[in-house]
Amino acid sequence: MDVISARTAAMPRVLWIELSSRCPFDCIFCTRASLRGAGEQLDFGLYRRLIDELERPQIIRLNYAGESGHYPRLAEAVALAAATGAEVELVSALATLKPGRLQGALEAGLTRLTVSLHTLDAAEFDAIYRFSSLEAMHQRLQQVLEWRRRSGRRFMLDLAFVAMQRNLAELPAIAAFAAEHGIEVLAVHPLIGRDPLPLGAAVEHTANGTLQQEFRTRLESTVAEVRSRWPQVTIQLSSHELTASTTLSAHPQAWPWPMPDGAVISTCDQSPFDSVHVLADGRVIACEVTEKVALGDLRQHSLREIWHGPAYRVFRERHRSGVESACRNCVYKSVHRPQPASVRIEGRQAPAEQLLSGWHGDDGSGVRWSGAEATLWLPRMVRHRQLHLHGMVAPAAGSAPFSVHLDGRLLHRQTAAGPLQLRLPLPPSTQPQRLLQLRREGATSPHALGTGADLRELGFALILAETC
């Protein structure tokens, strides 16, 4: 079986599309200016062709390094993305957005707006952002809050905080601000200084790139304080750098350190098997860590040609094995030790080698969630006659069906959501692997259904899959 191809989604499900690599801000922790110079706007015709190519995307994030809020056709771009059925997200420093353009984007179908807020002190705002003002930020944020109050549409507003030595003491105040305004999520991004930064050498890191111990201790204690004092605000750490030291095992686990011998990468936060970044100049890259290496150019080839092309395939192989140095040392990855195939897969500790495409990462819930379509494989055992499948079918829009396929054959179909426990006869096969495919048509997120803040597309919660 070709594992790389089997794990690769037919087309990317999660996309970062940089509408603009221009930005009026000159944040002291941002490398945009050194890498992009003056920047440029994404050609709208190219953007439209890109959107037309997509197949059931799950999340479309309309930004990357620049301030896409200044894109001249922002509302049109949001509307096209929303028409695919995907969650449409935007990250913005917000303070310089024109009210009309911001309102247009909200009304066009924006699902989530993340506001980059790193201080609530006016003088420190000037020192960090080096453009606009805290007062302007407050004005725009109040506009968004008012729109959210008036709108009957599900819409998520959250905050992002880049944690540095100089502003870490401000995190409690920002958490209090979030709680006061009903903002449920505050993402904390420990500063990552991969390139020369405008602020100079990052004092938050040691020479080998790991967090400096004093800063790490401060970050841990500050995050713990915030979580204790404002439990209504979910604190999300963007990287795994506060993960406690552990040992390599067969179960995938966060590993922000260099990969140990015998390990392979299970997944990462921007997996090359289902996500992609498109830059404003049309270049396609795998992730922010490898942004200097283009895997294709949309001005020359279609996204499908690039996604299934040789450059991407080679990168995926290098990524999984850890040969790619940027991946080997990445703080966003999870790793595991390969193990022999098992005829019994439990969702609480699913073997990464047998989960192919369509699975979310382990969220600690004791089950393994899939998206709308997911595939795993089980070894063929000559005397085994039954497939046992235990889990839960997620709610979906309308009366959409859930189906179970084995080696391309339909074994089961139902429309009801809820607990599922099946014992199905195994059709004959001479292949060494049995491919189990689970499909939940109409799959969507709890956020879209109005039942929670989870933006993941949920199809099936795997508890157990085995042959016997």
C-alpha positions, 0 to 999 in steps of 0.5 A: 500500500502506498501510505503517502498517497493513502494519507493525502486528501484528494484536495486540501481541506484547510487553506491559508490564502494570503489575500495581501502580503502588505501591512501598514503595521511594523510589529517588532516580532514580525518578519514579513517586511524582511521576507516580502518587502512592500508586499502585493495583493493576490490577483482576484482572478487567480483567487477565484480559480483557486476557490473553484478548484476546491472540494469540500474545504473545511476551513479557509483562512484568508490571511497569512503574513500580511493584513488581508483586511486591506484587500480591496475585494475582501467582501467578495473574497469572503463570499466566495470562500463561504459559498464552498461551505467552509468555515471562513476565518480572518486574523487581523490587527484590526486597528486600521481597517475601514469600518465599511470594509470590515462590516462588508466582510462580516456580512459576506459570511466571515465565520471567525475573526481573530484579533491580534491583541498584545497589550492594553497599554497605549504606549506599549501598543505604539512600541509593539505595533509601530503604527495606528493606536490602541484607541483605534483598535478599541473602536474597531473591536467595539464595532465587531462586538456590536455587529455580533450582538445584532447578528443572528448568524453564528460568529466567533470572535477571539483574541491572539496574543504573542507572548514575549518577555516584554509583554507577558505581564499583560496576559491577565489583563487581556484575559480579563478583557476577553471575559468582560466582552464575552470572548471565549478563546484567547490563543497564546503564541510564544514568540518564535524567532526563526529569522532576524526580528525587528526587535533584535535577538529574541531573548525568549530563546536559547541559542538552539531555539528552545525557550529560555528557562526563566521565560518558560517558567514565567509563561507557565505560571502566567498561563496557570494564573489566567486559567484559574482566574478566568475559567470562562476564557479558553487559553489555547497554546499555539505550540507544544513548547510547554509540554512536559518531557516524555519518552518516545512511544507507539502512541503519537504525542506532542514533541517540540524538541528535535526528533529522537532516533526511531521516530516518525512524525504522526501529524503537525498543526499544519499537516502537508497531507490536508492543509496548504498555504497560498501566498499573495504572489501565487506561490504554494508552500506547505507551512509557515516553518518551511515558507522559504521553499515553494512547492508550486506556483498557481500562476503556472499550474493548478492547485490540483497539479501542485497538490499531487505533484512530485515536489509535494510528494517528496516533501511529504515523505521527507516530512513524515520521516523527519529528514526535512530539518525544519520538520525535524526541529518543529515545535508544532509536531507530534511523533511516535515509534512505528509499531506492527499492524494490529487487527484492533484499533482503539480510538483512545490510542489509535495507531498512527500508522493505520490511520490514513486520511480524514482524522483529527488529532488526539484531543484527549477525549478517549475517542478519535474524531474523523471529519466527513470522510476518513480511512483506516486500514486493518491487516487481513487475517485469514480466519477473521469473518466479522468487522466490529465497529463501535463509536458515535455518529455526529449530528449533521445537517438535514437527514444526511446518511452515514455509511461504512465501506470496506475495500470500496464495498458498502457494508452499512448505511444509516441517517440517525446520529448517536451511538453505533455498535455494528458487527458486519460480515467481512467480504472476501479479499486477497489483499494484505490490508483491509481499507475501512472508509467512513463517510458522514455526508452533511458533516459540519462543526458544533459551532455551525450547528449552534451546539458548541464552540468547536470549529472542527468538522465532525463525522464519526467518533471512533471507539473501536474498530477490529476484525475477529 
